Amino acid sequence: MIDIHRLPQEAQDELIDFYQFLLERYVSGKRKRKVTSVDTDREVNIFFDQYNIDLGGFTFNRDELYAR
């Protein structure tokens, strides 16, 4: 057993915070729903669909760019 009471209060608080982080990561995390790659792919596609822009009529004019 670790006797954290020998440490200053600030160090005790840090250890308690880190312990809670580890609990969340390793214990609570096991009960969380696993995200499948299909779910991730769908979310990514939905996100990027809003930024699809038709660049069919776009032309790049280097001379015009340098003239500015």
DSSP file (Angstrom, degrees, kcal/mol; ACC not computed):
  #  RESIDUE AA STRUCTURE BP1 BP2  ACC     N-H-->O    O-->H-N    N-H-->O    O-->H-N    TCO  KAPPA ALPHA  PHI   PSI    X-CA   Y-CA   Z-CA
    1    1 A M              0   0    0      0, 0.0     2,-0.5     0, 0.0     0, 0.0   0.000 360.0 360.0 360.0 145.0    0.0    0.0    0.0
    2    2 A I        -     0   0    0      1,-0.0     2,-1.1     2,-0.0     3,-0.1  -0.801 360.0-147.8 -95.1 130.0    1.2    3.5   -0.8
    3    3 A D    >   +     0   0    0     -2,-0.5     3,-1.1     1,-0.2     4,-0.1  -0.756  24.2 170.1 -97.8  89.1    1.2    6.0    2.1
    4    4 A I  G >   +     0   0    0     -2,-1.1     3,-1.6     1,-0.2    -1,-0.2   0.630  63.6  80.9 -76.0 -11.3    0.4    9.3    0.4
    5    5 A H  G 3  S+     0   0    0      1,-0.3    -1,-0.2    -3,-0.1     4,-0.1   0.655  80.9  66.1 -70.1 -13.5   -0.1   11.1    3.7
    6    6 A R  G <  S+     0   0    0     -3,-1.1    -1,-0.3     2,-0.1    -2,-0.2   0.644  92.2  80.1 -78.6 -14.1    3.7   11.4    4.0
    7    7 A L  S <  S-     0   0    0     -3,-1.6     5,-0.0    -4,-0.1    -3,-0.0  -0.509  95.0 -93.0 -89.7 158.7    3.6   13.7    0.9
    8    8 A P     >  -     0   0    0      0, 0.0     4,-2.2     0, 0.0     3,-0.3  -0.282  42.4-105.7 -63.3 159.0    2.6   17.4    0.9
    9    9 A Q  H  > S+     0   0    0      1,-0.2     4,-2.6     2,-0.2     5,-0.2   0.865 119.6  55.6 -57.4 -40.2   -1.0   18.2    0.1
   10   10 A E  H  > S+     0   0    0      1,-0.2     4,-1.9     2,-0.2    -1,-0.2   0.911 109.3  46.3 -61.5 -42.7   -0.3   19.4   -3.4
   11   11 A A  H  > S+     0   0    0     -3,-0.3     4,-2.2     2,-0.2    -1,-0.2   0.875 110.7  53.6 -67.9 -37.2    1.5   16.1   -4.3
   12   12 A Q  H  X S+     0   0    0     -4,-2.2     4,-2.3     2,-0.2    -2,-0.2   0.923 108.4  49.7 -61.7 -44.1   -1.4   14.1   -2.7
   13   13 A D  H  X S+     0   0    0     -4,-2.6     4,-2.5     1,-0.2    -2,-0.2   0.892 109.7  51.5 -61.9 -40.4   -3.9   16.0   -4.9
   14   14 A E  H  X S+     0   0    0     -4,-1.9     4,-2.5     1,-0.2    -1,-0.2   0.913 110.4  48.3 -64.0 -42.1   -1.8   15.3   -8.0
   15   15 A L  H  X S+     0   0    0     -4,-2.2     4,-2.5     2,-0.2    -2,-0.2   0.895 111.4  49.9 -65.6 -39.5   -1.7   11.6   -7.2
   16   16 A I  H  X S+     0   0    0     -4,-2.3     4,-2.3     2,-0.2    -2,-0.2   0.918 111.6  48.7 -65.4 -42.9   -5.4   11.5   -6.6
   17   17 A D  H  X S+     0   0    0     -4,-2.5     4,-2.1     2,-0.2    -2,-0.2   0.917 112.8  47.8 -61.5 -43.3   -6.1   13.2   -9.9
   18   18 A F  H  X S+     0   0    0     -4,-2.5     4,-2.5     2,-0.2    -2,-0.2   0.893 110.0  52.6 -66.3 -38.9   -3.8   10.8  -11.7
   19   19 A Y  H  X S+     0   0    0     -4,-2.5     4,-2.3     2,-0.2    -1,-0.2   0.911 109.3  49.2 -62.0 -42.7   -5.4    7.8  -10.1
   20   20 A Q  H  X S+     0   0    0     -4,-2.3     4,-2.3     2,-0.2    -1,-0.2   0.884 109.6  52.6 -64.7 -37.8   -8.8    9.1  -11.2
   21   21 A F  H  X S+     0   0    0     -4,-2.1     4,-2.5     2,-0.2    -2,-0.2   0.931 109.7  48.5 -60.9 -46.2   -7.4    9.5  -14.7
   22   22 A L  H  X>S+     0   0    0     -4,-2.5     4,-2.9     1,-0.2     5,-0.5   0.887 109.9  52.1 -63.2 -39.5   -6.2    5.9  -14.7
   23   23 A L  I  X>S+     0   0    0     -4,-2.3     5,-2.4     1,-0.2     4,-2.0   0.927 111.9  46.1 -60.9 -44.6   -9.5    4.6  -13.5
   24   24 A E  I  <>S+     0   0    0     -4,-2.3     5,-1.1     3,-0.2    -2,-0.2   0.904 117.4  43.8 -64.7 -40.9  -11.3    6.4  -16.3
   25   25 A R  I  <5S+     0   0    0     -4,-2.5    -2,-0.2    -5,-0.2    -1,-0.2   0.919 127.8  23.0 -72.4 -44.6   -8.9    5.2  -18.9
   26   26 A Y  I  <5S+     0   0    0     -4,-2.9    -3,-0.2    -5,-0.2    -2,-0.2   0.761 133.1  27.2-101.1 -27.0   -8.5    1.6  -17.9
   27   27 A V  I ><<S+     0   0    0     -4,-2.0     3,-0.7    -5,-0.5     4,-0.5   0.879 126.6  36.3-100.9 -56.5  -11.6    0.7  -15.9
   28   28 A S  G >><S+     0   0    0     -5,-2.4     3,-1.2     1,-0.2     4,-0.5   0.849 110.7  64.2 -67.2 -33.7  -14.4    2.9  -17.1
   29   29 A G  G >4<S+     0   0    0     -5,-1.1     3,-0.7    -6,-0.4    -1,-0.2   0.763  91.9  63.7 -62.5 -26.4  -13.1    2.8  -20.7
   30   30 A K  G <4 S+     0   0    0     -3,-0.7    -1,-0.3     1,-0.2    -2,-0.2   0.773 101.7  50.4 -70.1 -25.0  -13.8   -0.9  -21.0
   31   31 A R  G <4 S+     0   0    0     -3,-1.2    -1,-0.2    -4,-0.5    -2,-0.2   0.571  89.7 102.1 -89.0  -9.4  -17.5   -0.3  -20.6
   32   32 A K  S << S-     0   0    0     -3,-0.7     2,-0.2    -4,-0.5    -3,-0.0  -0.408  85.4 -96.4 -75.2 152.3  -17.7    2.3  -23.2
   33   33 A R        -     0   0    0     -2,-0.1     2,-0.3     1,-0.1    -1,-0.1  -0.466  37.8-123.8 -68.4 133.4  -19.0    1.4  -26.7
   34   34 A K        -     0   0    0     -2,-0.2     2,-0.5    -4,-0.1    -1,-0.1  -0.609  20.3-131.7 -78.0 137.5  -16.3    0.7  -29.1
   35   35 A V        -     0   0    0     -2,-0.3     2,-0.1     4,-0.0    -1,-0.0  -0.795  20.1-144.5 -92.4 125.6  -16.4    2.8  -32.3
   36   36 A T     >  -     0   0    0     -2,-0.5     4,-2.0     1,-0.1     5,-0.2  -0.461  22.7-114.5 -85.9 162.2  -16.2    0.8  -35.5
   37   37 A S  H  > S+     0   0    0      1,-0.2     4,-3.0     2,-0.2     5,-0.2   0.801 116.5  60.6 -66.8 -26.6  -14.4    2.0  -38.5
   38   38 A V  H  > S+     0   0    0      2,-0.2     4,-2.2     1,-0.2    -1,-0.2   0.926 105.9  46.7 -65.0 -43.5  -17.8    2.1  -40.4
   39   39 A D  H  > S+     0   0    0      2,-0.2     4,-2.3     1,-0.2    -2,-0.2   0.920 114.4  47.6 -62.0 -43.7  -19.1    4.6  -37.8
   40   40 A T  H  X S+     0   0    0     -4,-2.0     4,-2.6     1,-0.2     5,-0.2   0.923 110.7  50.8 -65.1 -44.7  -15.9    6.7  -38.1
   41   41 A D  H  X S+     0   0    0     -4,-3.0     4,-2.5     1,-0.2    -1,-0.2   0.906 110.9  49.4 -59.3 -41.8  -16.0    6.6  -41.9
   42   42 A R  H  X S+     0   0    0     -4,-2.2     4,-2.4     2,-0.2    -1,-0.2   0.921 111.6  48.2 -64.7 -44.3  -19.6    7.8  -41.9
   43   43 A E  H  X S+     0   0    0     -4,-2.3     4,-2.2     2,-0.2    -2,-0.2   0.899 112.3  49.2 -63.8 -40.3  -18.8   10.6  -39.5
   44   44 A V  H  X S+     0   0    0     -4,-2.6     4,-2.5     2,-0.2     5,-0.2   0.926 111.7  48.7 -64.7 -44.4  -15.8   11.7  -41.5
   45   45 A N  H  X S+     0   0    0     -4,-2.5     4,-2.0     1,-0.2    -2,-0.2   0.903 110.8  50.2 -63.3 -41.2  -17.8   11.7  -44.8
   46   46 A I  H  X S+     0   0    0     -4,-2.4     4,-0.8     2,-0.2    -1,-0.2   0.911 111.6  49.7 -62.0 -42.2  -20.6   13.7  -43.2
   47   47 A F  H >< S+     0   0    0     -4,-2.2     3,-0.6     1,-0.2     4,-0.2   0.940 115.5  40.7 -62.6 -48.5  -18.2   16.3  -42.0
   48   48 A F  H >< S+     0   0    0     -4,-2.5     3,-1.5     1,-0.2     4,-0.3   0.727 100.1  73.1 -78.0 -20.5  -16.4   16.7  -45.3
   49   49 A D  H >< S+     0   0    0     -4,-2.0     3,-1.1     1,-0.3    -1,-0.2   0.837  90.7  59.7 -60.4 -31.4  -19.5   16.6  -47.4
   50   50 A Q  T << S+     0   0    0     -4,-0.8    -1,-0.3    -3,-0.6    -2,-0.2   0.675 106.2  48.5 -71.5 -14.5  -20.4   20.1  -46.1
   51   51 A Y  T <  S+     0   0    0     -3,-1.5     2,-0.4    -4,-0.2    -1,-0.2   0.316  76.8 125.0-107.6   7.3  -17.1   21.4  -47.6
   52   52 A N    <   -     0   0    0     -3,-1.1     2,-0.4    -4,-0.3    -3,-0.0  -0.552  38.9-176.5 -69.3 123.3  -17.4   19.9  -51.1
   53   53 A I        -     0   0    0     -2,-0.4     2,-0.8     2,-0.0    -2,-0.1  -0.968  28.8-121.9-124.8 136.9  -17.1   22.7  -53.5
   54   54 A D        +     0   0    0     -2,-0.4     3,-0.3     1,-0.1    -2,-0.0  -0.695  30.9 173.6 -80.1 112.8  -17.4   22.5  -57.3
   55   55 A L    >   +     0   0    0     -2,-0.8     3,-1.3     1,-0.2    -1,-0.1   0.054  40.8 118.1-105.0  23.5  -14.2   23.7  -58.8
   56   56 A G  T 3  S+     0   0    0      1,-0.3    -1,-0.2     3,-0.0    -2,-0.0   0.845  78.7  41.5 -60.4 -37.0  -15.1   22.8  -62.3
   57   57 A G  T 3  S+     0   0    0     -3,-0.3     2,-0.3     2,-0.0    -1,-0.3   0.359  89.7 116.7 -93.4   6.0  -15.0   26.3  -63.7
   58   58 A F    <   -     0   0    0     -3,-1.3     2,-0.4     2,-0.0    -3,-0.1  -0.565  39.7-177.3 -80.0 133.7  -11.8   27.3  -61.7
   59   59 A T        -     0   0    0     -2,-0.3     2,-0.6     2,-0.0    -2,-0.0  -0.990  21.5-134.9-127.6 142.0   -8.7   28.3  -63.7
   60   60 A F        -     0   0    0     -2,-0.4     2,-0.7     4,-0.0    -2,-0.0  -0.852  17.9-171.1 -98.4 119.8   -5.4   29.2  -62.2
   61   61 A N     >  -     0   0    0     -2,-0.6     4,-1.8     1,-0.2     5,-0.1  -0.890   6.0-173.7-114.2 100.9   -3.8   32.2  -63.7
   62   62 A R  H  > S+     0   0    0     -2,-0.7     4,-2.2     1,-0.2     5,-0.2   0.867  84.3  55.2 -63.4 -37.7   -0.3   32.6  -62.4
   63   63 A D  H  > S+     0   0    0      1,-0.2     4,-1.6     2,-0.2    -1,-0.2   0.907 107.9  49.1 -63.4 -41.3    0.3   36.0  -64.1
   64   64 A E  H  > S+     0   0    0      1,-0.2     4,-0.8     2,-0.2    -1,-0.2   0.872 109.2  53.5 -65.6 -36.6   -2.8   37.4  -62.4
   65   65 A L  H >< S+     0   0    0     -4,-1.8     3,-0.6     1,-0.2    -2,-0.2   0.923 111.8  43.5 -62.8 -45.9   -1.6   36.1  -59.1
   66   66 A Y  H 3< S+     0   0    0     -4,-2.2    -1,-0.2     1,-0.2    -2,-0.2   0.737 103.6  66.6 -74.4 -22.3    1.8   37.8  -59.4
   67   67 A A  H 3<        0   0    0     -4,-1.6    -1,-0.2     1,-0.3    -2,-0.2   0.780 360.0 360.0 -69.0 -25.7    0.2   41.0  -60.7
   68   68 A R    <<        0   0    0     -4,-0.8    -1,-0.3    -3,-0.6    -2,-0.2   0.487 360.0 360.0 -76.1 360.0   -1.4   41.6  -57.3
